[in-house]
């Protein structure tokens, strides 16, 4: 199984964001990346992990009420 690496512009297109945003993620080390010489490459698996880490599950009203009852 081979890992698929993307360039910064390809990663930006994959995430549907700007190149600047991807470069900021790299600079802040918020996403895993690889240096290949002077080039930076990102694995698709690492980008998917970044997206999943930011996932927020939906809540329903009954769950919110249960949490509020526990606080009071």
Biopython code that builds the backbone (N, CA, C, O; Angstrom):
import numpy as np
from Bio.PDB.StructureBuilder import StructureBuilder

atoms = [
    (1, "UNK", "N", (0.848, -1.175, 0.000)),
    (1, "UNK", "CA", (0.000, 0.000, 0.000)),
    (1, "UNK", "C", (0.895, 1.241, 0.000)),
    (1, "UNK", "O", (1.773, 1.378, 0.852)),
    (2, "UNK", "N", (0.673, 2.122, -0.936)),
    (2, "UNK", "CA", (1.501, 3.315, -1.031)),
    (2, "UNK", "C", (0.744, 4.509, -0.459)),
    (2, "UNK", "O", (-0.473, 4.629, -0.600)),
    (3, "UNK", "N", (1.503, 5.382, 0.189)),
    (3, "UNK", "CA", (0.913, 6.603, 0.724)),
    (3, "UNK", "C", (0.833, 7.636, -0.389)),
    (3, "UNK", "O", (1.754, 7.758, -1.197)),
    (4, "UNK", "N", (-0.242, 8.361, -0.429)),
    (4, "UNK", "CA", (-0.441, 9.389, -1.444)),
    (4, "UNK", "C", (-0.089, 10.736, -0.826)),
    (4, "UNK", "O", (-0.724, 11.172, 0.134)),
    (5, "UNK", "N", (0.920, 11.391, -1.380)),
    (5, "UNK", "CA", (1.368, 12.688, -0.883)),
    (5, "UNK", "C", (0.864, 13.797, -1.790)),
    (5, "UNK", "O", (0.799, 13.636, -3.009)),
    (6, "UNK", "N", (0.508, 14.925, -1.185)),
    (6, "UNK", "CA", (0.014, 16.083, -1.926)),
    (6, "UNK", "C", (0.947, 17.265, -1.714)),
    (6, "UNK", "O", (1.558, 17.403, -0.654)),
    (7, "UNK", "N", (1.053, 18.107, -2.717)),
    (7, "UNK", "CA", (1.755, 19.374, -2.560)),
    (7, "UNK", "C", (0.846, 20.314, -1.782)),
    (7, "UNK", "O", (-0.317, 19.995, -1.534)),
    (8, "UNK", "N", (1.370, 21.462, -1.400)),
    (8, "UNK", "CA", (0.566, 22.428, -0.644)),
    (8, "UNK", "C", (-0.638, 22.902, -1.469)),
    (8, "UNK", "O", (-1.750, 22.922, -0.940)),
    (9, "UNK", "N", (-0.464, 23.284, -2.740)),
    (9, "UNK", "CA", (-1.649, 23.686, -3.519)),
    (9, "UNK", "C", (-2.655, 22.546, -3.703)),
    (9, "UNK", "O", (-3.864, 22.778, -3.695)),
    (10, "UNK", "N", (-2.161, 21.320, -3.867)),
    (10, "UNK", "CA", (-3.073, 20.177, -3.997)),
    (10, "UNK", "C", (-3.825, 19.930, -2.691)),
    (10, "UNK", "O", (-5.011, 19.600, -2.707)),
    (11, "UNK", "N", (-3.130, 20.089, -1.552)),
    (11, "UNK", "CA", (-3.775, 19.922, -0.246)),
    (11, "UNK", "C", (-4.836, 20.994, -0.037)),
    (11, "UNK", "O", (-5.897, 20.723, 0.526)),
    (12, "UNK", "N", (-4.551, 22.207, -0.489)),
    (12, "UNK", "CA", (-5.536, 23.288, -0.366)),
    (12, "UNK", "C", (-6.774, 22.961, -1.200)),
    (12, "UNK", "O", (-7.899, 23.177, -0.751)),
    (13, "UNK", "N", (-6.573, 22.451, -2.392)),
    (13, "UNK", "CA", (-7.710, 22.069, -3.234)),
    (13, "UNK", "C", (-8.471, 20.905, -2.604)),
    (13, "UNK", "O", (-9.700, 20.872, -2.650)),
    (14, "UNK", "N", (-7.754, 19.955, -2.019)),
    (14, "UNK", "CA", (-8.388, 18.797, -1.379)),
    (14, "UNK", "C", (-9.267, 19.235, -0.209)),
    (14, "UNK", "O", (-10.363, 18.711, -0.014)),
    (15, "UNK", "N", (-8.769, 20.209, 0.574)),
    (15, "UNK", "CA", (-9.529, 20.707, 1.727)),
    (15, "UNK", "C", (-10.510, 21.812, 1.363)),
    (15, "UNK", "O", (-11.291, 22.262, 2.202)),
    (16, "UNK", "N", (-10.465, 22.246, 0.111)),
    (16, "UNK", "CA", (-11.318, 23.331, -0.369)),
    (16, "UNK", "C", (-11.048, 24.615, 0.425)),
    (16, "UNK", "O", (-11.971, 25.314, 0.841)),
    (17, "UNK", "N", (-9.761, 24.903, 0.622)),
    (17, "UNK", "CA", (-9.332, 26.101, 1.331)),
    (17, "UNK", "C", (-8.257, 26.802, 0.509)),
    (17, "UNK", "O", (-7.948, 26.392, -0.610)),
    (18, "UNK", "N", (-7.701, 27.847, 1.068)),
    (18, "UNK", "CA", (-6.641, 28.579, 0.373)),
    (18, "UNK", "C", (-5.276, 27.967, 0.687)),
    (18, "UNK", "O", (-5.109, 27.263, 1.684)),
    (19, "UNK", "N", (-4.322, 28.244, -0.167)),
    (19, "UNK", "CA", (-2.947, 27.798, 0.050)),
    (19, "UNK", "C", (-2.404, 28.445, 1.321)),
    (19, "UNK", "O", (-1.660, 27.816, 2.073)),
    (20, "UNK", "N", (-2.769, 29.681, 1.556)),
    (20, "UNK", "CA", (-2.314, 30.393, 2.752)),
    (20, "UNK", "C", (-2.752, 29.668, 4.026)),
    (20, "UNK", "O", (-1.976, 29.569, 4.977)),
    (21, "UNK", "N", (-3.976, 29.164, 4.052)),
    (21, "UNK", "CA", (-4.478, 28.443, 5.224)),
    (21, "UNK", "C", (-3.662, 27.176, 5.462)),
    (21, "UNK", "O", (-3.304, 26.879, 6.602)),
    (22, "UNK", "N", (-3.368, 26.434, 4.412)),
    (22, "UNK", "CA", (-2.581, 25.203, 4.558)),
    (22, "UNK", "C", (-1.175, 25.537, 5.040)),
    (22, "UNK", "O", (-0.640, 24.842, 5.903)),
    (23, "UNK", "N", (-0.575, 26.582, 4.502)),
    (23, "UNK", "CA", (0.760, 26.981, 4.957)),
    (23, "UNK", "C", (0.737, 27.404, 6.426)),
    (23, "UNK", "O", (1.700, 27.157, 7.153)),
    (24, "UNK", "N", (-0.346, 28.035, 6.867)),
    (24, "UNK", "CA", (-0.469, 28.405, 8.277)),
    (24, "UNK", "C", (-0.598, 27.159, 9.150)),
    (24, "UNK", "O", (-0.010, 27.102, 10.231)),
    (25, "UNK", "N", (-1.356, 26.164, 8.701)),
    (25, "UNK", "CA", (-1.458, 24.906, 9.437)),
    (25, "UNK", "C", (-0.085, 24.263, 9.602)),
    (25, "UNK", "O", (0.234, 23.727, 10.664)),
    (26, "UNK", "N", (0.716, 24.319, 8.555)),
    (26, "UNK", "CA", (2.061, 23.751, 8.606)),
    (26, "UNK", "C", (2.937, 24.558, 9.551)),
    (26, "UNK", "O", (3.644, 23.981, 10.377)),
    (27, "UNK", "N", (2.903, 25.874, 9.445)),
    (27, "UNK", "CA", (3.743, 26.736, 10.289)),
    (27, "UNK", "C", (3.399, 26.573, 11.767)),
    (27, "UNK", "O", (4.285, 26.598, 12.622)),
    (28, "UNK", "N", (2.116, 26.408, 12.065)),
    (28, "UNK", "CA", (1.673, 26.234, 13.451)),
    (28, "UNK", "C", (1.747, 24.776, 13.899)),
    (28, "UNK", "O", (1.420, 24.451, 15.040)),
    (29, "UNK", "N", (2.179, 23.905, 12.990)),
    (29, "UNK", "CA", (2.305, 22.458, 13.246)),
    (29, "UNK", "C", (0.993, 21.843, 13.725)),
    (29, "UNK", "O", (0.973, 21.005, 14.626)),
    (30, "UNK", "N", (-0.092, 22.274, 13.108)),
    (30, "UNK", "CA", (-1.416, 21.748, 13.444)),
    (30, "UNK", "C", (-1.765, 20.548, 12.578)),
    (30, "UNK", "O", (-2.746, 19.854, 12.846)),
    (31, "UNK", "N", (-0.973, 20.300, 11.547)),
    (31, "UNK", "CA", (-1.192, 19.158, 10.676)),
    (31, "UNK", "C", (0.170, 18.508, 10.420)),
    (31, "UNK", "O", (1.183, 19.196, 10.296)),
    (32, "UNK", "N", (0.181, 17.180, 10.344)),
    (32, "UNK", "CA", (1.433, 16.458, 10.088)),
    (32, "UNK", "C", (1.854, 16.680, 8.635)),
    (32, "UNK", "O", (1.020, 16.720, 7.730)),
    (33, "UNK", "N", (3.169, 16.824, 8.433)),
    (33, "UNK", "CA", (3.694, 17.029, 7.084)),
    (33, "UNK", "C", (5.076, 16.406, 6.993)),
    (33, "UNK", "O", (5.674, 16.032, 8.002)),
    (34, "UNK", "N", (5.568, 16.300, 5.780)),
    (34, "UNK", "CA", (6.876, 15.703, 5.525)),
    (34, "UNK", "C", (7.699, 16.652, 4.678)),
    (34, "UNK", "O", (7.202, 17.250, 3.723)),
    (35, "UNK", "N", (8.980, 16.782, 5.046)),
    (35, "UNK", "CA", (9.920, 17.535, 4.214)),
    (35, "UNK", "C", (10.593, 16.543, 3.284)),
    (35, "UNK", "O", (11.101, 15.514, 3.729)),
    (36, "UNK", "N", (10.597, 16.842, 2.022)),
    (36, "UNK", "CA", (11.318, 16.045, 1.040)),
    (36, "UNK", "C", (12.267, 17.006, 0.347)),
    (36, "UNK", "O", (11.916, 17.655, -0.638)),
    (37, "UNK", "N", (13.465, 17.081, 0.877)),
    (37, "UNK", "CA", (14.383, 18.102, 0.405)),
    (37, "UNK", "C", (13.883, 19.447, 0.886)),
    (37, "UNK", "O", (13.680, 19.648, 2.084)),
    (38, "UNK", "N", (13.687, 20.358, -0.029)),
    (38, "UNK", "CA", (13.127, 21.655, 0.359)),
    (38, "UNK", "C", (11.633, 21.732, 0.089)),
    (38, "UNK", "O", (11.024, 22.790, 0.251)),
    (39, "UNK", "N", (11.048, 20.632, -0.316)),
    (39, "UNK", "CA", (9.616, 20.588, -0.617)),
    (39, "UNK", "C", (8.842, 20.054, 0.587)),
    (39, "UNK", "O", (9.363, 19.268, 1.379)),
    (40, "UNK", "N", (7.615, 20.487, 0.707)),
    (40, "UNK", "CA", (6.725, 20.027, 1.778)),
    (40, "UNK", "C", (5.625, 19.202, 1.142)),
    (40, "UNK", "O", (5.025, 19.607, 0.146)),
    (41, "UNK", "N", (5.365, 18.048, 1.722)),
    (41, "UNK", "CA", (4.300, 17.178, 1.228)),
    (41, "UNK", "C", (3.407, 16.779, 2.394)),
    (41, "UNK", "O", (3.870, 16.627, 3.524)),
    (42, "UNK", "N", (2.132, 16.614, 2.106)),
    (42, "UNK", "CA", (1.156, 16.214, 3.122)),
    (42, "UNK", "C", (0.478, 14.934, 2.656)),
    (42, "UNK", "O", (0.107, 14.806, 1.490)),
    (43, "UNK", "N", (0.320, 14.000, 3.568)),
    (43, "UNK", "CA", (-0.375, 12.758, 3.234)),
    (43, "UNK", "C", (-1.875, 12.980, 3.341)),
    (43, "UNK", "O", (-2.347, 13.729, 4.196)),
    (44, "UNK", "N", (-2.603, 12.327, 2.476)),
    (44, "UNK", "CA", (-4.063, 12.418, 2.495)),
    (44, "UNK", "C", (-4.594, 11.906, 3.832)),
    (44, "UNK", "O", (-5.556, 12.458, 4.367)),
    (45, "UNK", "N", (-3.986, 10.872, 4.367)),
    (45, "UNK", "CA", (-4.413, 10.306, 5.654)),
    (45, "UNK", "C", (-4.274, 11.345, 6.765)),
    (45, "UNK", "O", (-5.145, 11.453, 7.628)),
    (46, "UNK", "N", (-3.175, 12.112, 6.745)),
    (46, "UNK", "CA", (-2.968, 13.144, 7.766)),
    (46, "UNK", "C", (-3.979, 14.278, 7.626)),
    (46, "UNK", "O", (-4.441, 14.824, 8.628)),
    (47, "UNK", "N", (-4.323, 14.633, 6.395)),
    (47, "UNK", "CA", (-5.338, 15.666, 6.188)),
    (47, "UNK", "C", (-6.696, 15.189, 6.683)),
    (47, "UNK", "O", (-7.438, 15.953, 7.300)),
    (48, "UNK", "N", (-7.022, 13.934, 6.415)),
    (48, "UNK", "CA", (-8.293, 13.375, 6.901)),
    (48, "UNK", "C", (-8.326, 13.349, 8.427)),
    (48, "UNK", "O", (-9.366, 13.625, 9.025)),
    (49, "UNK", "N", (-7.204, 13.023, 9.061)),
    (49, "UNK", "CA", (-7.142, 13.018, 10.524)),
    (49, "UNK", "C", (-7.357, 14.428, 11.074)),
    (49, "UNK", "O", (-8.032, 14.602, 12.088)),
    (50, "UNK", "N", (-6.789, 15.430, 10.410)),
    (50, "UNK", "CA", (-6.992, 16.816, 10.834)),
    (50, "UNK", "C", (-8.464, 17.203, 10.737)),
    (50, "UNK", "O", (-9.001, 17.843, 11.642)),
    (51, "UNK", "N", (-9.104, 16.824, 9.660)),
    (51, "UNK", "CA", (-10.522, 17.151, 9.468)),
    (51, "UNK", "C", (-11.368, 16.439, 10.523)),
    (51, "UNK", "O", (-12.272, 17.042, 11.102)),
    (52, "UNK", "N", (-11.082, 15.164, 10.774)),
    (52, "UNK", "CA", (-11.861, 14.408, 11.755)),
    (52, "UNK", "C", (-11.655, 14.937, 13.169)),
    (52, "UNK", "O", (-12.570, 14.868, 13.990)),
    (53, "UNK", "N", (-10.470, 15.464, 13.467)),
    (53, "UNK", "CA", (-10.205, 16.019, 14.802)),
    (53, "UNK", "C", (-11.062, 17.251, 15.069)),
    (53, "UNK", "O", (-11.354, 17.566, 16.222)),
    (54, "UNK", "N", (-11.462, 17.942, 14.017)),
    (54, "UNK", "CA", (-12.292, 19.130, 14.180)),
    (54, "UNK", "C", (-13.774, 18.850, 14.077)),
    (54, "UNK", "O", (-14.590, 19.772, 14.077)),
    (55, "UNK", "N", (-14.122, 17.589, 13.989)),
    (55, "UNK", "CA", (-15.529, 17.218, 13.841)),
    (55, "UNK", "C", (-16.305, 17.478, 15.129)),
    (55, "UNK", "O", (-15.849, 17.142, 16.222)),
    (56, "UNK", "N", (-17.462, 18.071, 14.988)),
    (56, "UNK", "CA", (-18.342, 18.336, 16.125)),
    (56, "UNK", "C", (-19.629, 17.556, 15.889)),
    (56, "UNK", "O", (-20.293, 17.728, 14.867)),
    (57, "UNK", "N", (-19.967, 16.715, 16.826)),
    (57, "UNK", "CA", (-21.170, 15.886, 16.704)),
    (57, "UNK", "C", (-22.412, 16.723, 16.971)),
    (57, "UNK", "O", (-22.393, 17.610, 17.824)),
    (58, "UNK", "N", (-23.482, 16.446, 16.251)),
    (58, "UNK", "CA", (-24.728, 17.174, 16.511)),
    (58, "UNK", "C", (-25.332, 16.741, 17.847)),
    (58, "UNK", "O", (-25.131, 15.613, 18.298)),
    (59, "UNK", "N", (-26.069, 17.648, 18.465)),
    (59, "UNK", "CA", (-26.745, 17.339, 19.718)),
    (59, "UNK", "C", (-28.236, 17.555, 19.532)),
    (59, "UNK", "O", (-28.666, 18.326, 18.674)),
    (60, "UNK", "N", (-29.003, 16.873, 20.338)),
    (60, "UNK", "CA", (-30.446, 17.102, 20.313)),
    (60, "UNK", "C", (-30.844, 17.809, 21.605)),
    (60, "UNK", "O", (-30.058, 17.882, 22.550)),
    (61, "UNK", "N", (-32.021, 18.307, 21.637)),
    (61, "UNK", "CA", (-32.490, 19.112, 22.768)),
    (61, "UNK", "C", (-32.507, 18.318, 24.065)),
    (61, "UNK", "O", (-32.212, 18.871, 25.124)),
    (62, "UNK", "N", (-32.842, 17.050, 24.009)),
    (62, "UNK", "CA", (-32.907, 16.252, 25.239)),
    (62, "UNK", "C", (-31.518, 16.073, 25.851)),
    (62, "UNK", "O", (-31.386, 16.046, 27.075)),
    (63, "UNK", "N", (-30.497, 15.952, 25.033)),
    (63, "UNK", "CA", (-29.136, 15.818, 25.547)),
    (63, "UNK", "C", (-28.696, 17.106, 26.229)),
    (63, "UNK", "O", (-28.012, 17.061, 27.252)),
    (64, "UNK", "N", (-29.073, 18.231, 25.686)),
    (64, "UNK", "CA", (-28.728, 19.518, 26.293)),
    (64, "UNK", "C", (-29.429, 19.658, 27.640)),
    (64, "UNK", "O", (-28.822, 20.110, 28.611)),
    (65, "UNK", "N", (-30.690, 19.276, 27.702)),
    (65, "UNK", "CA", (-31.415, 19.357, 28.971)),
    (65, "UNK", "C", (-30.788, 18.468, 30.034)),
    (65, "UNK", "O", (-30.678, 18.869, 31.193)),
    (66, "UNK", "N", (-30.377, 17.261, 29.649)),
    (66, "UNK", "CA", (-29.732, 16.349, 30.596)),
    (66, "UNK", "C", (-28.448, 16.965, 31.139)),
    (66, "UNK", "O", (-28.182, 16.878, 32.338)),
    (67, "UNK", "N", (-27.653, 17.582, 30.280)),
    (67, "UNK", "CA", (-26.408, 18.204, 30.715)),
    (67, "UNK", "C", (-26.684, 19.379, 31.648)),
    (67, "UNK", "O", (-25.956, 19.579, 32.620)),
    (68, "UNK", "N", (-27.724, 20.157, 31.363)),
    (68, "UNK", "CA", (-28.058, 21.298, 32.216)),
    (68, "UNK", "C", (-28.542, 20.845, 33.581)),
    (68, "UNK", "O", (-28.269, 21.511, 34.580)),
    (69, "UNK", "N", (-29.247, 19.738, 33.646)),
    (69, "UNK", "CA", (-29.708, 19.219, 34.939)),
    (69, "UNK", "C", (-28.533, 18.773, 35.798)),
    (69, "UNK", "O", (-28.571, 18.921, 37.020)),
    (70, "UNK", "N", (-27.502, 18.235, 35.184)),
    (70, "UNK", "CA", (-26.329, 17.791, 35.930)),
    (70, "UNK", "C", (-25.571, 18.965, 36.528)),
    (70, "UNK", "O", (-24.963, 18.827, 37.590)),
    (71, "UNK", "N", (-25.593, 20.105, 35.877)),
    (71, "UNK", "CA", (-24.855, 21.284, 36.344)),
    (71, "UNK", "C", (-25.544, 21.901, 37.537)),
    (71, "UNK", "O", (-24.873, 22.319, 38.481)),
    (72, "UNK", "N", (-26.860, 21.971, 37.528)),
    (72, "UNK", "CA", (-27.568, 22.658, 38.617)),
    (72, "UNK", "C", (-27.829, 21.810, 39.809)),
    (72, "UNK", "O", (-28.416, 22.280, 40.784)),
]
sb = StructureBuilder()
sb.init_structure("model")
sb.init_model(0)
sb.init_chain("A")
sb.init_seg("    ")
for serial, (resi, resn, name, xyz) in enumerate(atoms, 1):
    if name == "N":
        sb.init_residue(resn, " ", resi, " ")
    sb.init_atom(name, np.array(xyz, "f"), 0.0, 1.0, " ", f" {name:<3s}", serial, name[0])
structure = sb.get_structure()
